[in-house]
Amino acid sequence: MKMLSLVGLAATLVAGLVSLAQAADNPLDAERWKTRPLILVAPTANDPQVVKLREALAQPANREAFVEREMVLYTVVGGAGSRNDQPLRPEQTRALLKALAARAGQPATLYLVGKDGGIKVREEQGWSLKALFGTIDRMPMRR
């Protein structure tokens, strides 16, 4: 009987440690209260939404507005994640997708996360940086 309870306790401890490790891998946790992550999850690099976002951010006025609003860009394209074009570890990418309730290979979806860590916008199509900037400008922390 004691052996069974020790095995159960050990299993519970291991499960708890795995949970903590997964939570620690979520890159959005490090962004909280510092930045506003903009995240694009897309099936392929040539997806029209990826191209649209890259072109929009290449415009100097949009890039300036992006930086001024303390934003960072995450992408998960074809299952590979990055933050501001720096690769994420696979476990970080999985944790990021889990936090968004997203999956690699889903239709291209853009997420805006506030400084509080909450998802403020989730759009598959019809988004514009100008509209996203307007959403941020109406946020309490931005005023």
VMD Tcl script that draws the C-alpha trace (Angstrom):
set ca {
  {0.00 0.00 0.00}
  {2.79 2.45 0.92}
  {4.60 1.61 -2.32}
  {1.50 2.46 -4.36}
  {1.07 5.81 -2.62}
  {4.75 6.65 -3.22}
  {4.38 5.80 -6.91}
  {1.24 7.97 -7.08}
  {3.01 10.82 -5.31}
  {5.98 10.54 -7.66}
  {3.69 10.57 -10.71}
  {1.90 13.65 -9.38}
  {5.20 15.45 -8.78}
  {6.49 14.61 -12.27}
  {3.22 15.81 -13.84}
  {3.50 19.06 -11.88}
  {7.09 19.60 -12.98}
  {6.18 18.95 -16.62}
  {3.34 21.49 -16.29}
  {5.71 24.08 -14.82}
  {8.27 23.47 -17.56}
  {5.62 23.89 -20.26}
  {4.41 27.13 -18.68}
  {8.00 28.39 -18.49}
  {8.39 27.72 -22.23}
  {5.53 30.09 -23.16}
  {7.33 33.11 -24.66}
  {4.26 35.30 -24.07}
  {4.90 35.12 -20.32}
  {8.12 37.13 -20.76}
  {6.25 39.77 -22.79}
  {3.57 40.47 -20.17}
  {3.47 44.13 -19.06}
  {6.39 44.95 -21.41}
  {5.24 44.54 -25.01}
  {2.22 43.91 -27.22}
  {2.82 40.74 -29.24}
  {1.41 40.55 -32.75}
  {1.34 36.90 -33.77}
  {0.71 35.44 -37.20}
  {0.11 31.70 -37.45}
  {0.15 30.50 -41.07}
  {0.53 27.18 -42.87}
  {3.24 28.34 -45.33}
  {5.68 31.20 -45.85}
  {4.04 32.16 -49.14}
  {0.56 32.42 -47.60}
  {-1.01 35.73 -48.71}
  {-1.43 36.84 -45.07}
  {2.31 36.37 -44.40}
  {3.17 38.35 -47.52}
  {0.65 41.09 -46.59}
  {2.09 41.47 -43.08}
  {5.72 41.52 -44.26}
  {4.89 44.16 -46.90}
  {2.96 46.28 -44.39}
  {5.78 46.18 -41.83}
  {8.34 47.05 -44.53}
  {6.74 50.49 -44.86}
  {8.67 52.96 -42.67}
  {5.56 54.64 -41.20}
  {4.08 51.28 -40.18}
  {7.39 50.09 -38.74}
  {7.69 53.29 -36.72}
  {4.11 52.96 -35.44}
  {4.80 49.30 -34.58}
  {7.86 50.20 -32.49}
  {6.17 53.22 -30.90}
  {3.37 50.95 -29.62}
  {5.93 48.60 -28.05}
  {4.98 45.69 -30.28}
  {6.91 42.54 -31.11}
  {6.24 40.19 -33.99}
  {5.86 36.47 -33.52}
  {5.26 34.16 -36.45}
  {4.53 30.47 -36.59}
  {4.86 29.47 -40.22}
  {4.65 25.82 -41.17}
  {5.14 24.89 -37.51}
  {8.38 26.90 -37.06}
  {8.13 29.81 -34.63}
  {10.09 33.03 -34.39}
  {10.14 36.29 -32.43}
  {11.24 39.31 -34.46}
  {12.76 36.86 -36.98}
  {14.77 35.04 -34.29}
  {13.90 31.32 -34.13}
  {12.01 29.93 -31.14}
  {12.77 26.52 -29.70}
  {10.18 23.87 -30.69}
  {8.85 23.71 -27.11}
  {8.39 27.50 -27.11}
  {6.48 27.32 -30.39}
  {4.22 24.58 -28.99}
  {3.60 26.60 -25.82}
  {2.83 29.72 -27.87}
  {0.30 27.83 -29.99}
  {-1.26 26.31 -26.90}
  {-1.61 29.74 -25.26}
  {-3.46 30.97 -28.36}
  {-5.57 27.80 -28.68}
  {-4.05 27.57 -32.18}
  {-2.41 24.82 -34.16}
  {0.32 24.67 -36.78}
  {-1.18 24.35 -40.23}
  {-4.41 26.19 -39.40}
  {-5.65 28.87 -41.82}
  {-3.59 32.04 -41.49}
  {-4.69 33.85 -38.33}
  {-3.44 37.09 -36.81}
  {-3.54 37.62 -33.04}
  {-2.94 40.79 -31.07}
  {-2.06 40.22 -27.42}
  {-2.20 43.10 -24.96}
  {0.39 43.93 -22.35}
  {-1.86 42.18 -19.83}
  {-1.43 38.92 -21.77}
  {-5.02 38.77 -23.04}
  {-5.90 38.17 -26.68}
  {-7.41 41.43 -27.96}
  {-7.83 40.59 -31.64}
  {-8.11 37.31 -33.55}
  {-8.58 37.74 -37.30}
  {-8.30 35.29 -40.18}
  {-8.76 37.94 -42.87}
  {-9.72 41.56 -43.24}
  {-7.17 42.92 -40.77}
  {-5.07 46.00 -41.34}
  {-2.19 47.41 -39.36}
  {-3.99 50.76 -39.22}
  {-7.00 49.12 -37.55}
  {-4.73 47.20 -35.15}
  {-2.91 50.41 -34.22}
  {-6.32 52.04 -33.58}
  {-7.29 49.14 -31.30}
  {-4.06 49.59 -29.34}
  {-4.52 53.35 -29.12}
  {-7.91 52.79 -27.44}
  {-6.42 50.46 -24.79}
  {-6.26 51.82 -21.25}
  {-2.48 51.31 -20.95}
  {-1.92 53.28 -24.16}
  {-3.86 56.40 -23.10}
}
mol new
graphics top color blue
foreach p $ca { graphics top sphere $p radius 0.5 }
foreach p [lrange $ca 0 end-1] q [lrange $ca 1 end] { graphics top cylinder $p $q radius 0.2 }
display resetview
